[in-house]
Amino acid sequence: MADITQRTIAELIDQLITTNLRCWTAQDQVRTAPTVEERAEAGAVAQTTNALRNQLIRAINERLGEADNSPLPKTYA
């Protein structure tokens, strides 16, 4: 697949939808997995997919000229 900077807005949105579903599924597995190991693995997947989600959102906003309007820093201490 093309570099994130080379993708069309439609490709970015398509990947964002898929990434959201993967992230939400992993987060659900963190809460419901029967073992600590499975929860840890799901947590790693959730973190990785959330990082990709943030990159995709930034790329979409940049293409739409809204790069400054959607900061995605962590809001917890």
Buried (B, 14 or more C-beta within 10 A) or exposed (E): EEEBEEBEEEBBEEBBEEBBEBBBBBBEBBEEBEEEEEBEBBBEBBBBBBEBBBBBBBBBBBBEEEEEEEEEEEEEE
